[in-house]
Amino acid sequence: MISLLNNVLQKNRLNFHNVVNFNPAENKLFPFNFTDTNTELLPGDIADTAVFSRYINYKLQSTGCKYGIGGYGEDRVLYKRSDLFDTTGPKNSTITNKIEQPEARTIHLGIDIWGPAGTKVYIPLGGTVHSFAFNDNFGDYGATIILQHQLETITFYTLYGHLSRADIANMQEGKFLNRGELLAHFGEPADNGNWPPHLHFQIIEDLRIKRGDYPGVCTKSESKMYLENCPDPDLILNMLQFV
């Protein structure tokens, strides 16, 4: 069943401001694939941020693409680079009463836009700063901002991960930001959780009690619930049609 939020976003999708400077008449997008069908990347390549960054840059430069993009609902092997995406130890199932092995989080809940550090990030529609944080773990979001929006009486949130730490230095919760206003920049690895520079953009219907953070990756067994709560970010980005 399509949610009210999906319907509202679909209805308004031509009214959102670009999240990054992208002109389809002039710019190309590279569709990155980080599932196990991508045989170009070895586990060691992904685990090494410098090597991983060179791969991203090579793909963009060799194809003449301004940005790389993709990842919503993707079952990603790259999260094996960090223990952050492992669940905690074996547990006793309340259903089978047997010891179950932990299930890793591999299903991506946002869309990633890959590009140079310092790339500007803009606000797609007016909203208030709900919360922000520096999630400083290897493989985490790094500098993160969450905005709260209301559109046709529907309240929802947008999350911006892997930003520059300087962008949250003077951020204020509750501050209203206008559509098209500069929000932040793609962060360097030291600021963004040790990833090649990119933006993780995610729509969240129910943020629950989270502040400055929300899962951007879930387990396969929880994917239906999380994907329903986190609609396709391209409803706002409007970029995948140009891949």
C-alpha positions as YAML, in Angstrom:
chain: A
units: angstrom
residues:
- id: 1
  name: MET
  ca: [0.00, 0.00, 0.00]
- id: 2
  name: ILE
  ca: [1.39, 3.39, -1.02]
- id: 3
  name: SER
  ca: [1.60, 5.76, 1.95]
- id: 4
  name: LEU
  ca: [0.19, 9.26, 2.14]
- id: 5
  name: LEU
  ca: [3.75, 10.57, 2.23]
- id: 6
  name: ASN
  ca: [4.59, 8.81, -1.04]
- id: 7
  name: ASN
  ca: [1.51, 10.30, -2.66]
- id: 8
  name: VAL
  ca: [2.33, 13.81, -1.45]
- id: 9
  name: LEU
  ca: [5.96, 13.57, -2.59]
- id: 10
  name: GLN
  ca: [4.91, 12.21, -5.98]
- id: 11
  name: LYS
  ca: [2.39, 15.01, -6.40]
- id: 12
  name: ASN
  ca: [4.98, 17.68, -5.56]
- id: 13
  name: ARG
  ca: [8.12, 16.13, -7.03]
- id: 14
  name: LEU
  ca: [8.55, 18.78, -9.73]
- id: 15
  name: ASN
  ca: [8.56, 21.55, -7.11]
- id: 16
  name: PHE
  ca: [11.66, 20.50, -5.17]
- id: 17
  name: HIS
  ca: [14.92, 22.40, -5.49]
- id: 18
  name: ASN
  ca: [18.00, 20.46, -6.64]
- id: 19
  name: VAL
  ca: [19.91, 18.99, -3.70]
- id: 20
  name: VAL
  ca: [23.17, 19.35, -5.68]
- id: 21
  name: ASN
  ca: [24.06, 21.48, -8.70]
- id: 22
  name: PHE
  ca: [23.00, 19.12, -11.48]
- id: 23
  name: ASN
  ca: [21.95, 20.18, -14.97]
- id: 24
  name: PRO
  ca: [20.85, 17.17, -17.05]
- id: 25
  name: ALA
  ca: [21.47, 19.13, -20.26]
- id: 26
  name: GLU
  ca: [25.15, 19.45, -19.37]
- id: 27
  name: ASN
  ca: [26.00, 16.85, -16.72]
- id: 28
  name: LYS
  ca: [26.16, 13.06, -16.73]
- id: 29
  name: LEU
  ca: [25.54, 10.62, -13.87]
- id: 30
  name: PHE
  ca: [27.34, 7.34, -13.27]
- id: 31
  name: PRO
  ca: [25.19, 4.55, -11.74]
- id: 32
  name: PHE
  ca: [27.34, 2.94, -9.06]
- id: 33
  name: ASN
  ca: [26.66, -0.66, -8.12]
- id: 34
  name: PHE
  ca: [27.89, -1.90, -4.74]
- id: 35
  name: THR
  ca: [26.20, -5.30, -4.71]
- id: 36
  name: ASP
  ca: [28.16, -8.55, -4.98]
- id: 37
  name: THR
  ca: [27.65, -8.45, -8.76]
- id: 38
  name: ASN
  ca: [30.32, -5.72, -8.99]
- id: 39
  name: THR
  ca: [33.47, -7.78, -9.51]
- id: 40
  name: GLU
  ca: [35.71, -4.74, -9.99]
- id: 41
  name: LEU
  ca: [35.91, -4.08, -6.26]
- id: 42
  name: LEU
  ca: [37.57, -6.51, -3.88]
- id: 43
  name: PRO
  ca: [36.82, -6.46, -0.13]
- id: 44
  name: GLY
  ca: [40.29, -5.05, 0.53]
- id: 45
  name: ASP
  ca: [39.67, -2.23, -1.94]
- id: 46
  name: ILE
  ca: [36.47, -1.19, -0.17]
- id: 47
  name: ALA
  ca: [38.07, -1.40, 3.27]
- id: 48
  name: ASP
  ca: [40.86, 0.97, 2.25]
- id: 49
  name: THR
  ca: [39.39, 4.48, 2.01]
- id: 50
  name: ALA
  ca: [42.17, 5.77, -0.27]
- id: 51
  name: VAL
  ca: [41.80, 2.86, -2.71]
- id: 52
  name: PHE
  ca: [38.01, 3.10, -2.61]
- id: 53
  name: SER
  ca: [38.23, 6.85, -3.31]
- id: 54
  name: ARG
  ca: [40.50, 6.26, -6.30]
- id: 55
  name: TYR
  ca: [37.96, 3.82, -7.71]
- id: 56
  name: ILE
  ca: [35.14, 6.35, -7.34]
- id: 57
  name: ASN
  ca: [37.21, 9.14, -8.91]
- id: 58
  name: TYR
  ca: [38.38, 6.94, -11.78]
- id: 59
  name: LYS
  ca: [34.84, 5.93, -12.66]
- id: 60
  name: LEU
  ca: [33.60, 9.52, -12.66]
- id: 61
  name: GLN
  ca: [36.55, 10.91, -14.61]
- id: 62
  name: SER
  ca: [36.78, 8.12, -17.17]
- id: 63
  name: THR
  ca: [33.07, 8.36, -18.00]
- id: 64
  name: GLY
  ca: [32.89, 12.15, -17.92]
- id: 65
  name: CYS
  ca: [30.30, 12.13, -15.17]
- id: 66
  name: LYS
  ca: [29.87, 14.97, -12.70]
- id: 67
  name: TYR
  ca: [28.34, 12.72, -10.04]
- id: 68
  name: GLY
  ca: [27.83, 9.06, -9.26]
- id: 69
  name: ILE
  ca: [24.46, 8.00, -7.89]
- id: 70
  name: GLY
  ca: [22.42, 5.06, -6.66]
- id: 71
  name: GLY
  ca: [21.86, 2.66, -3.85]
- id: 72
  name: TYR
  ca: [18.24, 2.82, -2.68]
- id: 73
  name: GLY
  ca: [17.16, -0.64, -1.53]
- id: 74
  name: GLU
  ca: [20.51, -2.05, -2.68]
- id: 75
  name: ASP
  ca: [21.93, -5.11, -0.90]
- id: 76
  name: ARG
  ca: [25.48, -3.85, -0.43]
- id: 77
  name: VAL
  ca: [28.65, -5.76, 0.20]
- id: 78
  name: LEU
  ca: [30.60, -2.61, 1.04]
- id: 79
  name: TYR
  ca: [29.29, -2.45, 4.60]
- id: 80
  name: LYS
  ca: [31.55, -5.36, 5.49]
- id: 81
  name: ARG
  ca: [34.30, -2.71, 5.68]
- id: 82
  name: SER
  ca: [33.02, -1.69, 9.13]
- id: 83
  name: ASP
  ca: [31.94, -3.56, 12.26]
- id: 84
  name: LEU
  ca: [29.36, -0.81, 12.70]
- id: 85
  name: PHE
  ca: [26.98, -2.74, 10.46]
- id: 86
  name: ASP
  ca: [27.25, -6.03, 12.31]
- id: 87
  name: THR
  ca: [24.51, -6.92, 14.75]
- id: 88
  name: THR
  ca: [25.45, -7.88, 18.27]
- id: 89
  name: GLY
  ca: [26.27, -11.59, 18.71]
- id: 90
  name: PRO
  ca: [24.11, -14.70, 18.43]
- id: 91
  name: LYS
  ca: [20.71, -14.53, 20.09]
- id: 92
  name: ASN
  ca: [18.07, -16.99, 21.22]
- id: 93
  name: SER
  ca: [15.01, -16.89, 18.95]
- id: 94
  name: THR
  ca: [11.69, -16.46, 20.76]
- id: 95
  name: ILE
  ca: [10.02, -18.28, 17.84]
- id: 96
  name: THR
  ca: [12.21, -21.36, 17.30]
- id: 97
  name: ASN
  ca: [13.96, -21.32, 20.68]
- id: 98
  name: LYS
  ca: [17.22, -21.90, 18.80]
- id: 99
  name: ILE
  ca: [20.41, -19.87, 18.75]
- id: 100
  name: GLU
  ca: [20.39, -17.65, 15.67]
- id: 101
  name: GLN
  ca: [23.49, -16.14, 14.14]
- id: 102
  name: PRO
  ca: [23.66, -12.37, 13.91]
- id: 103
  name: GLU
  ca: [22.34, -10.75, 10.74]
- id: 104
  name: ALA
  ca: [24.41, -7.96, 9.21]
- id: 105
  name: ARG
  ca: [22.86, -4.72, 8.03]
- id: 106
  name: THR
  ca: [23.30, -4.52, 4.24]
- id: 107
  name: ILE
  ca: [20.12, -2.97, 2.76]
- id: 108
  name: HIS
  ca: [20.68, 0.69, 1.91]
- id: 109
  name: LEU
  ca: [17.82, 3.06, 2.80]
- id: 110
  name: GLY
  ca: [18.97, 6.23, 1.05]
- id: 111
  name: ILE
  ca: [20.49, 7.38, -2.22]
- id: 112
  name: ASP
  ca: [24.18, 8.25, -2.37]
- id: 113
  name: ILE
  ca: [25.47, 11.05, -4.58]
- id: 114
  name: TRP
  ca: [29.22, 10.68, -5.13]
- id: 115
  name: GLY
  ca: [31.38, 13.69, -5.99]
- id: 116
  name: PRO
  ca: [34.25, 15.89, -4.81]
- id: 117
  name: ALA
  ca: [34.64, 17.01, -1.21]
- id: 118
  name: GLY
  ca: [33.25, 20.52, -0.88]
- id: 119
  name: THR
  ca: [30.32, 19.87, -3.25]
- id: 120
  name: LYS
  ca: [27.45, 22.13, -2.19]
- id: 121
  name: VAL
  ca: [24.25, 20.65, -0.74]
- id: 122
  name: TYR
  ca: [21.01, 22.62, -1.03]
- id: 123
  name: ILE
  ca: [17.65, 22.38, 0.74]
- id: 124
  name: PRO
  ca: [14.95, 20.83, -1.51]
- id: 125
  name: LEU
  ca: [12.02, 22.35, 0.39]
- id: 126
  name: GLY
  ca: [11.68, 24.64, 3.39]
- id: 127
  name: GLY
  ca: [12.03, 23.09, 6.81]
- id: 128
  name: THR
  ca: [13.46, 23.41, 10.28]
- id: 129
  name: VAL
  ca: [16.64, 21.95, 11.68]
- id: 130
  name: HIS
  ca: [15.43, 19.00, 13.73]
- id: 131
  name: SER
  ca: [18.85, 17.84, 14.95]
- id: 132
  name: PHE
  ca: [22.47, 17.32, 13.94]
- id: 133
  name: ALA
  ca: [25.46, 15.33, 15.17]
- id: 134
  name: PHE
  ca: [28.99, 14.24, 14.45]
- id: 135
  name: ASN
  ca: [28.63, 10.45, 14.27]
- id: 136
  name: ASP
  ca: [32.33, 9.72, 14.51]
- id: 137
  name: ASN
  ca: [32.71, 5.97, 13.95]
- id: 138
  name: PHE
  ca: [34.54, 4.28, 11.10]
- id: 139
  name: GLY
  ca: [31.91, 3.77, 8.41]
- id: 140
  name: ASP
  ca: [29.33, 6.02, 10.12]
- id: 141
  name: TYR
  ca: [27.71, 9.21, 8.81]
- id: 142
  name: GLY
  ca: [30.26, 11.60, 10.22]
- id: 143
  name: ALA
  ca: [28.69, 15.08, 10.21]
- id: 144
  name: THR
  ca: [24.91, 14.66, 9.88]
- id: 145
  name: ILE
  ca: [21.93, 17.01, 9.63]
- id: 146
  name: ILE
  ca: [18.23, 16.10, 9.89]
- id: 147
  name: LEU
  ca: [15.56, 18.55, 8.69]
- id: 148
  name: GLN
  ca: [11.86, 18.43, 9.52]
- id: 149
  name: HIS
  ca: [9.33, 19.36, 6.84]
- id: 150
  name: GLN
  ca: [5.59, 19.73, 6.50]
- id: 151
  name: LEU
  ca: [3.96, 19.32, 3.11]
- id: 152
  name: GLU
  ca: [0.17, 19.28, 2.69]
- id: 153
  name: THR
  ca: [-0.23, 18.56, 6.44]
- id: 154
  name: ILE
  ca: [2.20, 15.61, 6.24]
- id: 155
  name: THR
  ca: [5.26, 15.84, 8.51]
- id: 156
  name: PHE
  ca: [8.44, 14.05, 7.46]
- id: 157
  name: TYR
  ca: [12.22, 14.34, 7.67]
- id: 158
  name: THR
  ca: [15.22, 14.45, 5.36]
- id: 159
  name: LEU
  ca: [18.65, 13.23, 6.47]
- id: 160
  name: TYR
  ca: [21.95, 14.46, 5.05]
- id: 161
  name: GLY
  ca: [24.96, 12.32, 5.96]
- id: 162
  name: HIS
  ca: [28.73, 12.47, 5.32]
- id: 163
  name: LEU
  ca: [28.91, 16.26, 5.44]
- id: 164
  name: SER
  ca: [31.74, 18.60, 6.34]
- id: 165
  name: ARG
  ca: [32.15, 18.99, 10.08]
- id: 166
  name: ALA
  ca: [32.36, 22.78, 9.64]
- id: 167
  name: ASP
  ca: [28.75, 22.76, 8.44]
- id: 168
  name: ILE
  ca: [27.42, 21.76, 11.84]
- id: 169
  name: ALA
  ca: [29.70, 24.01, 13.90]
- id: 170
  name: ASN
  ca: [27.15, 26.84, 14.05]
- id: 171
  name: MET
  ca: [23.98, 24.87, 13.30]
- id: 172
  name: GLN
  ca: [20.95, 25.67, 15.49]
- id: 173
  name: GLU
  ca: [18.08, 23.30, 16.20]
- id: 174
  name: GLY
  ca: [14.69, 24.81, 15.38]
- id: 175
  name: LYS
  ca: [16.07, 27.26, 12.82]
- id: 176
  name: PHE
  ca: [13.93, 27.56, 9.69]
- id: 177
  name: LEU
  ca: [15.76, 27.12, 6.38]
- id: 178
  name: ASN
  ca: [14.32, 28.11, 3.01]
- id: 179
  name: ARG
  ca: [13.97, 26.08, -0.16]
- id: 180
  name: GLY
  ca: [17.15, 26.40, -2.21]
- id: 181
  name: GLU
  ca: [19.27, 27.65, 0.69]
- id: 182
  name: LEU
  ca: [22.80, 26.29, 1.00]
- id: 183
  name: LEU
  ca: [22.80, 23.68, 3.75]
- id: 184
  name: ALA
  ca: [26.20, 22.00, 3.73]
- id: 185
  name: HIS
  ca: [29.04, 20.46, 1.71]
- id: 186
  name: PHE
  ca: [30.33, 16.94, 1.01]
- id: 187
  name: GLY
  ca: [32.87, 16.15, 3.72]
- id: 188
  name: GLU
  ca: [36.42, 14.86, 3.53]
- id: 189
  name: PRO
  ca: [36.96, 11.30, 4.88]
- id: 190
  name: ALA
  ca: [38.08, 12.69, 8.26]
- id: 191
  name: ASP
  ca: [34.68, 14.38, 8.60]
- id: 192
  name: ASN
  ca: [32.39, 11.89, 6.89]
- id: 193
  name: GLY
  ca: [33.00, 8.56, 8.63]
- id: 194
  name: ASN
  ca: [36.02, 7.64, 6.49]
- id: 195
  name: TRP
  ca: [34.21, 7.29, 3.17]
- id: 196
  name: PRO
  ca: [35.05, 8.65, -0.28]
- id: 197
  name: PRO
  ca: [33.27, 12.05, -0.42]
- id: 198
  name: HIS
  ca: [29.55, 11.73, -1.06]
- id: 199
  name: LEU
  ca: [26.12, 12.65, 0.27]
- id: 200
  name: HIS
  ca: [23.78, 10.11, 1.80]
- id: 201
  name: PHE
  ca: [20.27, 11.51, 1.29]
- id: 202
  name: GLN
  ca: [17.32, 9.82, 2.96]
- id: 203
  name: ILE
  ca: [13.62, 10.52, 3.49]
- id: 204
  name: ILE
  ca: [12.17, 9.38, 6.81]
- id: 205
  name: GLU
  ca: [8.48, 9.35, 7.71]
- id: 206
  name: ASP
  ca: [8.71, 8.44, 11.39]
- id: 207
  name: LEU
  ca: [11.99, 9.44, 13.02]
- id: 208
  name: ARG
  ca: [10.83, 7.92, 16.30]
- id: 209
  name: ILE
  ca: [13.11, 9.20, 19.08]
- id: 210
  name: LYS
  ca: [16.28, 9.55, 17.01]
- id: 211
  name: ARG
  ca: [18.27, 12.78, 17.02]
- id: 212
  name: GLY
  ca: [21.12, 13.55, 14.64]
- id: 213
  name: ASP
  ca: [21.07, 9.96, 13.49]
- id: 214
  name: TYR
  ca: [18.81, 7.31, 11.96]
- id: 215
  name: PRO
  ca: [19.70, 3.95, 10.41]
- id: 216
  name: GLY
  ca: [20.76, 4.34, 6.79]
- id: 217
  name: VAL
  ca: [21.19, 0.58, 6.44]
- id: 218
  name: CYS
  ca: [19.05, -2.28, 7.77]
- id: 219
  name: THR
  ca: [18.99, -6.06, 7.81]
- id: 220
  name: LYS
  ca: [17.16, -8.01, 5.12]
- id: 221
  name: SER
  ca: [14.63, -9.27, 7.65]
- id: 222
  name: GLU
  ca: [13.75, -5.69, 8.63]
- id: 223
  name: SER
  ca: [13.87, -4.23, 5.13]
- id: 224
  name: LYS
  ca: [10.12, -4.16, 4.46]
- id: 225
  name: MET
  ca: [9.47, -2.08, 7.58]
- id: 226
  name: TYR
  ca: [12.37, 0.30, 7.01]
- id: 227
  name: LEU
  ca: [11.78, 0.79, 3.28]
- id: 228
  name: GLU
  ca: [8.14, 1.65, 3.98]
- id: 229
  name: ASN
  ca: [9.29, 4.22, 6.54]
- id: 230
  name: CYS
  ca: [11.97, 5.57, 4.20]
- id: 231
  name: PRO
  ca: [10.45, 6.23, 0.75]
- id: 232
  name: ASP
  ca: [12.51, 6.40, -2.43]
- id: 233
  name: PRO
  ca: [14.70, 9.54, -2.12]
- id: 234
  name: ASP
  ca: [14.44, 10.09, -5.88]
- id: 235
  name: LEU
  ca: [10.91, 11.38, -5.28]
- id: 236
  name: ILE
  ca: [12.74, 14.51, -4.12]
- id: 237
  name: LEU
  ca: [16.05, 14.23, -5.99]
- id: 238
  name: ASN
  ca: [14.52, 13.60, -9.45]
- id: 239
  name: MET
  ca: [17.93, 12.49, -10.76]
- id: 240
  name: LEU
  ca: [17.71, 8.78, -11.61]
- id: 241
  name: GLN
  ca: [15.74, 9.43, -14.78]
- id: 242
  name: PHE
  ca: [18.95, 10.90, -16.22]
- id: 243
  name: VAL
  ca: [21.18, 7.88, -15.57]
...
